[in-house]
Amino acid sequence: MSNLELSYSGYVCTPYLHSHESISIKEKWMKSRNIEKLFFVTGTFSSESKPYFTDATNHYLLAKFKDSAKISDDFKTHNQEKTSFMFSIRDDLFSREVKGDTNFISVYYLEYGEDGEDGDDHQEIANLLLKRNKIDTSGLGFLTTFCLTSPKFTFPYSDNIMVLEVASEKSHQSMKKYCDQTRRDVNRKGLTMTNLMSLSILEQLK
């Protein structure tokens, strides 16, 4: 059974373009029981991921959802000219209470050889992340994109996505530095974790 035939919880990030589609999906998600939280965010793509997502924009709606199948259905009627990203979490590494509200989410991809996933690597990464006391949630999953136009290049690491939720009252710039240091700590162990995108939470809508 493929990933798309199963259902997962996770995150979805869709461009907020002040268009009819953007406003419609915002109103739908505000009312949806499938959406636990909804944010207005600024998205920043890394230099490594930009070539794959050349239509990236600055402002997005970010939703935390319960059922990925329902999100896929939403995009059958609310797809846009610019790419939307769904991060389906198939393996929760940990979740814990952290002082402060979630104000930054960092998305990474893990580079593997032909052998694919390595459970020992995942455990080692989880152990390193647990030492970083501002990370409240961490999960491994896969990326699905939605867009009215097909991408020029296929993103090769869609099956090895890691999402970190960071809770702090410090600035977004400070949180980005914090996550960059976390990534360097992981990479020093010989595990290649590369930033895909950073999402700075500007406002919680739901």
C-alpha positions as CSV (number, residue, x, y, z in Angstrom):
1,M,0.0,0.0,0.0
2,S,1.5,3.4,-0.9
3,N,1.9,6.4,1.4
4,L,-1.0,8.2,-0.2
5,E,-3.4,5.3,0.6
6,L,-2.8,5.6,4.3
7,S,-3.7,8.4,6.6
8,Y,-1.3,10.3,8.9
9,S,-1.3,13.4,11.1
10,G,1.1,16.2,10.3
11,Y,1.5,19.7,8.9
12,V,0.4,21.4,5.7
13,C,1.8,24.7,4.4
14,T,0.0,26.5,1.6
15,P,0.8,29.9,0.0
16,Y,-1.3,32.8,1.3
17,L,-1.7,34.9,-1.9
18,H,-4.7,37.0,-0.9
19,S,-6.5,35.2,-3.8
20,H,-9.9,33.6,-3.8
21,E,-8.4,30.1,-3.3
22,S,-6.2,31.3,-0.3
23,I,-9.1,33.0,1.4
24,S,-11.4,30.0,0.7
25,I,-9.0,27.4,2.2
26,K,-8.3,29.6,5.2
27,E,-12.1,29.8,5.9
28,K,-12.5,26.1,5.4
29,W,-9.6,25.2,7.8
30,M,-10.8,27.7,10.4
31,K,-14.1,25.6,10.6
32,S,-12.6,22.1,10.0
33,R,-12.4,19.6,12.8
34,N,-9.4,18.1,11.0
35,I,-7.3,21.2,11.7
36,E,-6.0,21.3,15.3
37,K,-4.0,24.6,14.9
38,L,-3.8,27.2,12.1
39,F,-1.0,29.8,11.8
40,F,0.0,32.7,9.5
41,V,3.8,32.2,8.9
42,T,6.8,33.5,6.9
43,G,8.5,30.8,5.0
44,T,12.3,30.7,4.3
45,F,13.8,28.1,2.0
46,S,17.4,26.9,2.3
47,S,19.8,27.4,-0.6
48,E,19.9,23.6,-1.0
49,S,16.1,23.3,-1.5
50,K,15.4,26.5,-3.5
51,P,16.3,24.9,-6.9
52,Y,13.5,22.3,-6.4
53,F,10.9,24.9,-5.4
54,T,11.5,27.9,-7.6
55,D,7.9,29.1,-7.1
56,A,8.3,29.6,-3.3
57,T,6.7,32.6,-1.8
58,N,7.1,34.4,1.6
59,H,3.8,34.1,3.3
60,Y,1.9,30.8,4.1
61,L,-0.9,29.4,6.0
62,L,0.4,26.6,8.2
63,A,-2.1,24.0,9.6
64,K,-1.5,21.1,12.0
65,F,-3.9,18.4,10.9
66,K,-5.2,15.0,12.1
67,D,-5.9,13.2,8.8
68,S,-3.7,13.6,5.7
69,A,-6.4,12.1,3.4
70,K,-8.8,14.9,4.2
71,I,-6.0,17.5,3.3
72,S,-5.4,15.7,0.0
73,D,-9.2,16.1,-0.7
74,D,-9.0,19.8,0.2
75,F,-6.5,20.4,-2.6
76,K,-8.7,18.7,-5.2
77,T,-10.8,21.9,-5.0
78,H,-8.4,24.4,-3.5
79,N,-5.1,23.9,-5.5
80,Q,-3.0,26.9,-6.4
81,E,-0.5,28.2,-8.9
82,K,2.3,28.0,-6.3
83,T,3.4,24.9,-4.5
84,S,1.7,23.7,-1.2
85,F,3.6,21.3,1.1
86,M,2.1,18.5,3.2
87,F,4.4,16.9,5.8
88,S,2.8,13.6,6.9
89,I,4.3,12.3,10.1
90,R,4.6,8.5,10.2
91,D,7.0,8.3,13.2
92,D,6.8,10.6,16.3
93,L,10.3,10.8,17.8
94,F,9.0,12.6,20.9
95,S,6.6,15.2,22.2
96,R,6.9,17.0,25.5
97,E,5.9,20.2,27.4
98,V,8.2,23.1,26.8
99,K,7.9,26.6,28.3
100,G,6.5,29.1,25.9
101,D,4.3,28.8,22.8
102,T,5.4,27.3,19.5
103,N,6.9,30.1,17.4
104,F,9.1,28.4,14.9
105,I,9.0,25.2,12.9
106,S,12.0,23.9,11.0
107,V,11.7,21.2,8.3
108,Y,14.7,19.1,7.3
109,Y,15.5,16.2,5.0
110,L,17.8,13.3,5.8
111,E,20.1,12.0,3.0
112,Y,20.5,8.3,2.8
113,G,22.2,6.0,0.4
114,E,20.5,3.2,-1.6
115,D,19.7,1.3,1.5
116,G,17.1,3.9,2.5
117,E,16.0,4.4,6.1
118,D,18.2,3.6,9.1
119,G,16.4,3.1,12.4
120,D,19.6,3.4,14.4
121,D,20.2,6.8,12.8
122,H,16.8,7.9,13.7
123,Q,17.3,6.9,17.4
124,E,20.6,8.7,17.5
125,I,19.1,11.9,16.1
126,A,16.2,11.7,18.6
127,N,18.7,11.4,21.4
128,L,20.5,14.5,20.2
129,L,17.3,16.4,19.8
130,L,16.1,15.6,23.3
131,K,19.1,17.5,24.7
132,R,17.8,20.7,23.0
133,N,15.3,21.9,25.6
134,K,13.4,24.3,23.3
135,I,12.2,21.5,20.9
136,D,8.8,20.4,22.0
137,T,7.9,18.0,19.1
138,S,9.9,16.1,16.6
139,G,8.6,13.7,13.9
140,L,9.8,11.8,10.8
141,G,7.7,11.5,7.7
142,F,7.3,12.3,4.0
143,L,6.5,15.2,1.8
144,T,3.6,15.5,-0.7
145,T,3.3,18.6,-2.9
146,F,0.3,20.1,-4.6
147,C,0.4,22.6,-7.4
148,L,-1.5,23.4,-10.6
149,T,1.7,23.1,-12.6
150,S,4.1,20.2,-12.5
151,P,7.6,20.9,-11.0
152,K,10.6,21.0,-13.3
153,F,12.6,18.8,-10.9
154,T,11.6,16.0,-8.6
155,F,12.7,16.6,-5.0
156,P,14.7,13.4,-4.2
157,Y,14.4,13.3,-0.4
158,S,10.6,13.4,0.0
159,D,10.5,10.1,1.9
160,N,12.9,11.3,4.6
161,I,11.5,14.5,6.1
162,M,12.0,15.6,9.7
163,V,9.9,18.3,11.4
164,L,10.8,20.1,14.6
165,E,8.5,22.4,16.6
166,V,10.3,24.9,18.7
167,A,8.7,26.8,21.6
168,S,10.3,30.0,22.9
169,E,9.6,33.6,23.5
170,K,12.8,34.7,21.8
171,S,13.0,36.2,18.3
172,H,12.6,34.1,15.1
173,Q,16.1,35.0,14.1
174,S,17.3,33.6,17.5
175,M,15.3,30.4,16.9
176,K,16.7,30.0,13.4
177,K,20.3,30.1,14.9
178,Y,19.2,27.6,17.6
179,C,17.9,25.2,14.9
180,D,21.1,25.7,12.8
181,Q,23.2,24.8,15.8
182,T,21.0,21.7,16.3
183,R,21.5,20.7,12.7
184,R,25.3,21.1,13.1
185,D,25.3,19.0,16.2
186,V,23.6,16.2,14.3
187,N,25.8,16.5,11.2
188,R,28.9,16.3,13.4
189,K,27.8,12.7,14.3
190,G,28.1,11.9,10.6
191,L,24.3,12.1,10.0
192,T,23.4,14.3,7.1
193,M,20.4,16.5,8.1
194,T,19.8,19.4,5.7
195,N,17.4,22.3,6.1
196,L,14.4,22.3,3.7
197,M,12.5,25.3,5.0
198,S,12.0,27.4,8.2
199,L,8.5,28.7,9.2
200,S,8.4,31.7,11.5
201,I,4.9,31.9,13.2
202,L,3.5,35.4,13.0
203,E,0.0,34.8,14.2
204,Q,-2.1,32.0,15.5
205,L,-5.5,32.0,13.7
206,K,-7.0,28.9,15.4
